[in-house]
Amino acid sequence: MPLYRRLPKRGFTNRNTKEIVAINISELERFRSGSNVTIEKMMEVGLVKDPRDGVKILGNGELTKKLNVKANAFSESAKAKIEELGGTVEVI
């Protein structure tokens, strides 16, 4: 058997990748209207266990409350839904 078939295959892992935790906007319904939502408060509630390299809010689902959200990144649809209800979006 040729040498290239006898040697084990090795994959490639990029050392510069970032692990960003994604949270849907429907998960933010558990907070009271008008409250400030930060990564620390998400960890207290149990939405985020380990923020790793950041938290991104995605626009999947519905939001019915006015919230002031602070996170590392937002999708365009999530930003539009939060601001539509009178809330604020702040990128940390």
C-alpha positions in Angstrom: 0.0 0.0 0.0 1.4 3.5 -0.8 2.7 5.7 1.9 0.0 8.4 1.5 -2.7 5.9 2.3 -0.9 4.5 5.4 -0.4 7.9 7.1 -3.3 9.4 9.2 -5.3 12.2 7.8 -5.0 15.5 9.6 -7.5 18.4 9.3 -7.1 22.1 9.5 -8.4 24.2 12.4 -8.2 28.0 12.0 -6.7 29.6 15.1 -8.2 33.0 14.3 -11.9 31.9 14.3 -14.3 33.5 16.7 -17.1 31.7 18.5 -20.0 34.0 18.7 -23.2 32.9 20.6 -26.4 33.6 18.6 -29.6 34.4 20.4 -33.0 34.9 18.7 -35.0 38.0 19.5 -37.9 35.9 20.7 -35.7 34.7 23.6 -35.7 38.3 24.9 -39.4 38.1 25.7 -38.6 37.0 29.3 -37.3 40.5 30.2 -39.7 43.2 31.5 -40.7 46.0 29.2 -38.3 49.0 29.4 -35.5 47.0 31.0 -31.8 47.2 30.0 -30.6 43.9 28.6 -26.9 43.3 28.8 -24.7 40.2 28.4 -24.4 39.9 32.2 -28.2 39.9 32.6 -28.5 37.3 29.9 -26.1 35.1 31.8 -28.1 35.6 35.1 -31.3 34.5 33.3 -29.7 31.5 31.6 -29.8 32.6 28.0 -26.0 32.6 27.7 -23.8 30.2 29.6 -20.5 31.3 28.2 -20.3 34.4 26.0 -17.0 33.3 24.4 -16.1 35.9 21.8 -19.4 37.8 21.8 -23.2 37.6 21.6 -25.2 38.3 18.4 -28.9 39.0 18.5 -30.7 37.5 15.5 -34.1 38.6 14.2 -35.9 35.3 14.3 -39.2 35.5 16.2 -41.4 38.3 17.5 -40.8 40.9 20.2 -43.6 42.7 21.9 -41.7 44.7 24.6 -39.6 47.9 24.5 -36.1 46.9 25.5 -32.7 48.6 25.6 -30.3 45.9 24.4 -26.5 45.9 24.6 -24.6 43.2 22.7 -21.6 42.7 20.5 -23.5 42.4 17.2 -27.1 42.6 15.8 -28.6 41.4 12.6 -30.4 44.1 10.5 -33.8 42.5 11.1 -33.3 42.3 14.9 -32.2 46.0 15.0 -35.3 47.0 13.0 -37.6 45.1 15.3 -36.2 46.5 18.5 -36.2 50.1 17.3 -39.7 49.7 15.8 -41.1 49.2 19.3 -39.2 52.2 20.7 -36.2 50.3 22.2 -32.6 51.1 21.7 -29.7 49.1 20.3 -26.1 49.5 21.4 -23.1 47.7 20.1 -20.5 47.1 22.8 
